[in-house]
């Protein structure tokens, strides 16, 4: 360790000692503490003189020490180089805390000299995570427990999109039987003939909500009285569907109908008043609706079939939760009663009361009961508990505005928050920042570890991003591996940049998924409202252009939008449009660069290089149009033409010369690549051994097993496979073991410095030595000077290519290349 630190040891030790957020200590090979920083003293409670020399096992519980957990952790770190875990640890005062622990083995000259142990207090994040999981559990139980309401969603055309347990219980259809069918099947034949379902949806489209009661039909043909609420769902101003909540009110209607009929009979048969009154009281006492009758003059409660009255305590239970007195209800309805008395028209309102079980929402209808003597009229209040209905509405709204996987706002809610932030900013001079984030290499995680691991990664990333943002910001998942952030009311441009730096930084830290450590990152595009943006949609589009630029520049970074990006986007669109015509207009050409054998310096063949001669823009470099061809899929048609044309040209060369063609990773996405190569060979008559196909490491990174199988099939055709740009990737050696390449091309970045840099020479020497032992040819590309050629020849490169031997040129009618050959 001392040798590694060198002259920086005092500075390094001072830096570690002053860290307070992490407990950092060094252990000897036996696990005894030999150093202790300020963060360790604050977190664990021990001073240096109290703990140095003691075993780190004192931070574990007695049970863990008895079962040998500390020793097992050191054994894992000793064997694998690192141990990471989370668990309970003990401070000096005996208090336990939830700790994130990393133990790294330290070796010097191959010998273990100790361990570095970093501990962080994660008690609060763990408590918040447990709290979030508990909230999600309760939320899920609420959804699953709603059986009295049919809750489902309709598509824009009125077909059923989903179906809950309450809907199945009320209407009799299972989800498999009803999803995809039009909701008009719940209406009577008469209602369908009268276009009632369509008229209801038209009202919802126009007014945003439709609420009514009426007869509906179950699956078995039985009719029931339903209370129906239909709400419209919009996304960016576009109607995407409806939410529909239906409640079976048959029993209530029957009781109310019985009440009405009973009262009618009472008016007709005054002689039976006493008997009918008793009957009415029985009916009222058993209906689920709370009925309160009040004397309009004295305010005295004459009738209450639920709750506890100040004058009558005969009821022992209340279907509304806590025992509520009629007087408490009427105190909230005094204003409604006044309106009814003034107009003689019924009134309906909703009130909220706090009970022992929580808040209760009550729907109250107030009407006048007129008698023969108008001045003895009484007031009747019909009260229903609609708490679950409101909860169901809130659930539907939450589901329509939040992502199911992360519970973050979705694209719809994100757009609303962004529009609101822009309105609030107004002319105040404050900035509104929009950040679009794209997770790098997410497809690799899904392909290698499965979609469940991908979902877990998205969940962990969402948690990290949320912790890094302040409360006023909105983090949303807008689809796939894309996230977005709205940062309202910023004072300075630097605030947005600080946030972007923080998000990029926290995303680089490894994720632990099902025992796999995953290293990834995010690319971020940023747009600010201070730039000309007429709407939230335009600001979002600008952030998307900046995100494209960040990914194009190498990923794992952020870019701010600039008008130049719109110009570049228009330029890319122009290139794409012209590129679609280039094939039919014969604007694409193949140039050929010579490749020489190092030993004899004779010509072994040419590499075919694609060029585009635009009729008005002149020569367009491949780096400007190849990425666009890959993005649009034109690369498949262009790649087939290149293969066919290169094979046809090679047929005019001497039989010992080969032609080398580059394959884009995108071409491997289609399963007919082997057939296209075979077709080019067959159409030209070129022997397969004279065709070399050059690929880059990215082919092996994308869908590895499938692409390896494609390479094996190409190999079976007899063509030669070349690994291009060797030495620039992190796993090239593994690929050499996985697939038998015929040749590897040493990247020109090493060739440029091979005569001046000892490191570059060492790399080239290692590659050539390894290639000879594996019986693989090597081509050094980018040779520009005679001293480079001489050195590479001496080091054993089998082939040389570069401007020193000739620049790329066109073929003449006899198949000769128009280049000056060295």
Secondary structure, 3 states (H helix, E strand, C coil): CHHHHHHHHHHHHHHHHCCCCCEEEEECCCCEEEEECHHHHHHHCCCHHHHCCCEHHHHCCHHHHHCCHHHHHHHHHHHHCEEEEEEEEECCCCCEEEEEEEEEEEEECCEEEEEEEEEEECHHHHHHHHHHHHHHHHHHHHHHHCCCEEEEEECCCCEECCCCHHHHHHHCCCHHHHCCCEHHHHCCHHHHHCCHHHHHHHHHHHHCEEEEEEEEECCCCCEEEEEEEEEEEEECCEEEEEEEEEEECHHHHHHHHHHHHHHHHHHHCHHHHHHHHHHHHHHHHHCCCEEEEEECCCCCEEEECCCCCCCCCCCCCCCCCCCCCHHHHHHHCHHHHHHHHHHCCCEEEEEEEEECCEEEEEEEEEEEECCCCHHHCEEEEEEEECHHHHHHHHHHHHHHHECCCCCCECHHHHHHHHHHHHHHHCCCCCEEEEEEEEECCHHHHHHHHCHHHHHHHHHHHHHHHHHHCCCCCEEEEEECCEEEEEEEEECCHHHHHHHHHHHHHHHHCCEEECCEEECCCEEEEEEECCCCCCCHHHHHHHHHHHHHHHHHCCCCCEEECCHHHHHHHHHHHHHHHHHHHHCCCCCEEEEEEEEEECCCCCEEEEEEEEEEEECCCEEECHHHHHHHHHHHCHHHHHHHHHHHHHHHHHCCCCCCCEEEEECCHHHHHCCCHHHHHHHHHHHHCCCHHHEEEEECHHHHHCCHHHHHHHHHHHHHHCCEEEEEEECCCCCHHHHHHHCCCCEEEECHHHHHCCCCCHHHHHHHHHHHHHHHHHCCEEEEECCCCHHHHHHHHHHCCCEEECCCCCCCECECCCCCECCCCC
